[in-house]
C-alpha cells in the first residue's frame, strides 16, 4: 500500500472504506478533510479515518 498522507479522491477510494462517489459528495458538501493543490483535491486520509471512526463508521 502506498503511504501517501494526501492521496487524491480516486486513490483514497481504492484504499477504502468509502467509494469514489461518496467521497466526491462529501467533498462538495465541505465534509471531506483535505486541501486543493491547483484544481486537484487531496484528501487528508488519516483525518478522514478519524472522522469516520468518530461518526461510528466501521473502519479498520
Secondary structure, DSSP 8 states (H G I E B T S, - for coil): ----SEEEHHHHHHHSSS-HHHHHHHHHTT-S-EEEETTEEEEEHHHHHHHHHHTT----
